[in-house]
Amino acid sequence: MTKFLNGIEKIGNKLPDPFFLFIYLALFVIALSWLVNSMGVTVVHPGSGEELPIKSLVSGEGLQYILTSMLTNFTGFAPLGLVLAMMLGIGLAEKVGLLESAIKKSILNAPKPLVTYAVIFIGILGNIASDAAFVLIPPLAAMVFLTVGRHPLAGLAAGFAGVGAGFTANFIIAGTDALLAGISTEAAKAIDENFLVTPVDNWYFMSTSVVVLAIIGGIITERLIEPRLGKYTGDKANRKLEEVNEIENKGLRNSLLAGLAYIGLISLVLFWPESPLRNEEGGIIPSPFLSGIIPIVLFFFLTVGTAYGVTVKKITSTKDIPRFMSEAMKDMSAYIVLIFAASQFIAYFNWSNLGTWIAVNGAEVLTSMELTGLPVVIGFTLLTALLNLVIFSGSAQWALEAPIFIPMFMLLDYHPAFIQAAYRIADSSTNIITPLNPYILIVLAFMKDYDKKAGLGTLIALMLPYSIIFLTVWIIMLIAFALLGIPFGPGVHMYL
């Protein structure tokens, strides 16, 4: 395994700089769109029934799109604003020393064998904060590992694996559950107009997955990732860890009080009668609260960071706050440059309809194989894992697959929620290795902070074991639940 991963890393790091890699991928999409378009290829969207042409970027319309969309592709790239906004708050907390003090206080005296499992566990549960978890948890996990004398890239990998590969699992019913259930319900109506897939239909399975993946992820980190990385010898390796002093303890106390006061205020507004943060039915999923979780988290870090900074005298005037935030933004410059190229590639791929064409044709290949029983479900899972490499958005991919596979499997007497669970495990497992995941770029930027020589190959080699083993374990769990008659959610089994 080590030789295989070393080979992956070596080959991957021989690829061009990620900026030029995305430029070349964009050029490839331009050429491929022209080639497929010249063959007169069209694809019927399985959800809307609309016939979509493969649009050529080598055309008058394509040239207009390339020129007129370049700036909006960049500025409208959703993860860009999310990452930069989050880093304003997290960066302030880091620059004033809050994060380091908090990690030293909470981790140094904790049982070291539990650190790895705690990182994976928190990463998986972090998906309740949606995409914000991709920005928050991996760099903090790297700092935790470095603080306890372990390789920071192992911590980064563990955090990213929990957040990315475990994205669909949680103890709490999240927005993802509601979104996918809605798509599944619409697809199921092709067979039964009254059929309903609810947000809790995968709850038992996904709750169990949290515990299983936390254990498996910890074993992968300690048995595969850390031994391969060896001892960390980077420029931060000799950093001396001192006990939290009296003034830092006071800062932590004040930041904790400020954080609790902030959470209390948000909770008061959230649970106030007819709160504007809840939906029209008074629920939280979905709601403006979850839609606005990014600014809520941002202001939380600004609050606790400011409280700590003022206490330890690192913030002595209002001018210090924007100065620390500006220093944090300087660290993000390489990421911003990289996103410019990546956003163009992803936009071209989506505009050309190549992703839809690949997904629909992949589905047709699977259905033409005429498999039966659980093998066809496993085939569907593996196909989804592959398609996730070219369609990162989980809801967009399910919107393509559900109208094809839900009716097909319902005719075979399979419950739509069971097929939805099979989809979710495949979609999550390969999140951490697909180049279309925009958060891979932010993780790569954090990685270079600890190892200047690290490249895309280094990251893929680190994450590949998590992706393969998580998917394998999840498939085994899926089969076990199905054959043993364990419900996937309230009243939901493999068969209708």
C-alpha positions, -999 to +999 in steps of 0.1 A: +000+000+000+028+024+009+046+018-024+013+022-043+006+055-025+042+067-030+037+060-067+005+080-068+022+109-050+052+108-073+031+108-105+007+134-091+034+158-081+049+156-116+017+172-129+018+209-136+012+235-109-025+233-099-031+267-115-019+255-149-035+221-144-069+237-143-060+259-173-051+227-192-083+210-180-103+240-192-087+238-226-094+201-227-131+207-220-132+233-247-118+208-272-140+180-260-171+201-262-163+209-298-157+173-307-189+159-291-209+188-305-196+181-340-212+146-338-246+162-331-249+146-297-278+155-274-289+142-240-323+141-224-323+154-189-339+126-168-355+150-144-370+177-167-373+156-199-356+185-218-334+176-247-300+193-241-274+197-268-237+194-260-228+230-265-194+238-282-171+263-266-155+266-300-183+286-315-196+321-316-219+313-286-190+296-268-166+325-274-192+350-261-197+328-230-160+325-223-155+363-225-186+375-208-186+350-180-149+350-170-153+376-142-186+362-130-173+327-130-146+339-106-165+364-084-196+342-084-178+310-074-197+302-042-168+287-022-146+318-028-168+341-008-174+313+019-137+307+023-126+343+024-155+353+048-147+324+072-110+332+071-117+367+083-130+353+115-108+323+119-078+343+108-084+369+135-087+341+161-055+325+149-034+357+147-042+368+182-033+333+195-067+321+205-067+289+185-033+278+197-041+285+233-074+267+231-058+236+215-030+235+241-055+239+269-079+212+256-056+187+239-023+186+257-038+169+288-062+147+269-055+110+263-035+110+231-050+077+217-083+095+215-071+125+195-073+109+161-108+095+166-120+128+181-108+147+150-126+123+126-158+123+148-159+161+149-152+163+112-182+140+104-206+159+127-192+192+112-213+188+081-242+204+100-224+236+092-224+226+056-195+237+034-181+259+063-167+227+079-143+222+049-127+255+058-128+252+096-119+216+106-089+204+084-066+233+094-076+230+131-070+193+130-035+199+115-028+223+144-040+198+169-016+171+156+013+195+155+006+206+190+008+170+204+040+162+184+024+144+155+026+150+118+003+179+109-005+166+075-019+134+091-042+157+111-052+177+080-060+144+062-080+131+091-100+163+093-106+165+056-116+128+055-142+133+083-157+164+067-155+153+031-158+115+029-181+115+059-202+144+047-235+126+044-234+110+079-247+127+111-267+121+142-287+152+133-312+155+105-295+181+083-304+201+052-289+173+030-314+148+042-343+171+033-329+181-001-322+145-012-355+132+001-373+158-019-356+147-051-362+110-043-399+117-037-403+134-071-386+105-089-407+079-070-439+096-083-432+082-117-442+048-102-465+058-073-479+093-072-485+091-035-451+078-025-431+099+000-394+098+010-389+117+043-358+134+056-355+107+084-357+077+061-319+072+062-314+084+098-306+050+115-281+041+089-264+075+088-263+077+126-246+043+128-222+055+101-209+083+123-195+058+149-182+033+123-165+059+102-149+076+132-133+043+142-123+033+107-109+068+100-088+067+131-074+033+122-065+045+087-048+076+100-027+057+126-020+025+107-015+039+071-012+076+069+011+085+098+036+056+093+039+066+056+045+103+065+071+095+091+083+122+115+075+158+107+107+178+100+092+210+085+100+245+096+074+243+123+087+211+138+108+227+165+081+250+178+082+248+216+049+241+233+046+260+265+019+257+291-009+282+289+001+311+312-021+331+335-030+359+310-038+333+283-060+315+307-078+347+314-081+353+277-096+319+272-121+325+300-132+358+285-135+344+250-155+315+264-179+339+282-181+361+250-188+330+229-215+317+253-231+352+253-231+352+215-246+317+213-272+327+239-282+357+218-285+337+186-305+310+205-328+337+219-336+350+184-339+315+170-364+303+195-383+335+199-420+331+188-423+337+151-385+340+148-373+353+114-345+327+116-370+298+113-391+287+083-428+294+077-438+262+096-416+272+125-389+246+117-352+248+115-346+224+085-345+242+061-345+277+075-328+311+072-308+301+102-291+272+083-289+293+051-271+320+070-248+297+090-217+312+074-221+348+087-233+334+120-201+314+124-180+343+111-193+367+138-188+340+164-151+338+156-148+376+154-165+378+189-143+353+206-111+364+188-117+400+198-124+391+234-092+370+236-071+396+218-082+424+240-076+404+272-040+394+262-033+429+250-028+419+213-057+441+204-052+476+220-072+497+195-098+492+168-070+494+142-056+461+153-086+441+143-085+449+106-047+446+107-049+410+119-077+402+094-055+416+066-026+394+077-049+364+075-060+374+040-024+376+028-021+339+036-050+332+012-035+349-019-023+317-035-058+302-030-074+332-047-051+329-077-058+292-080-096+297-078-095+320-108-084+291-130-105+264-113-137+284-115-133+287-153-128+250-158-159+241-137-180+267-154-171+255-189-178+219-179-212+227-166-222+251-194-213+225-221-236+199-206-208+174-207-215+163-171-251+155-178-242+136-209-216+115-190-240+107-162-269+097-184-247+075-206-231+059-175-266+050-162-275+035-195-244+013-195-254+000-160-290-007-169-279-025-201-259-050-180-291-065-167-278-074-133-302-085-105-303-085-067-278-067-046-251-068-073-270-043-093-272-020-062-235-023-057-229-016-094-251+015-090-230+026-060-197+022-078-211+040-108-221+069-086-187+070-070-171+074-104-196+100-116-189+120-085-154+126-099-170+148-126-201+161-108-192+174-074-226+188-063-244+160-045-279+174-051-272+180-088-259+145-093-289+130-075-312+151-096-297+134-127-296+099-113-328+097-092-352+099-122-334+071-139-327+047-110-355+053-085-382+041-109-360+012-122-353-001-087-389+005-075-400-019-103-376-044-088-393-039-054-365-019-038-374+010-015-363+044-029-348+054+005-326+023+003-314+034-031-309+069-018-287+055+010-266+036-016-262+069-036-252+089-005-224+066+006-209+067-029-213+104-033-195+111+000-167+086-003-151+102-034-156+139-023-120+141-011-104+130-043-124+146-071-106+176-087-140+193-090-142+196-053-133+233-048-124+227-012-095+205-023-078+237-033-082+252+002-069+220+018-039+221-006-032+256+005-032+247+041-010+217+033+016+239+017+018+259+049+034+228+066+052+213+035+063+237+008+070+208-016+035+192-012+015+191-044-018+177-057-002+142-058+006+144-021-030+153-012-045+126-034-021+100-020-031+110+015-068+109+008-071+078-014-070+052+014-099+070+032-119+072+000-115+035-009-118+021+026-148+043+036-166+032+004-158-005+010-169-004+047-201+015+038-210-010+011-205-038+037-228-019+061-254-014+034-254-051+026-255-060+063-285-037+070-303-051+040-297-088+047-302-086+084-334-066+081-321-036+101-342-005+092-324+023+074-349+048+090-382+045+107-400+017+089-376+017+059-360-016+048-344-028+015-377-038-001-410-020-004 
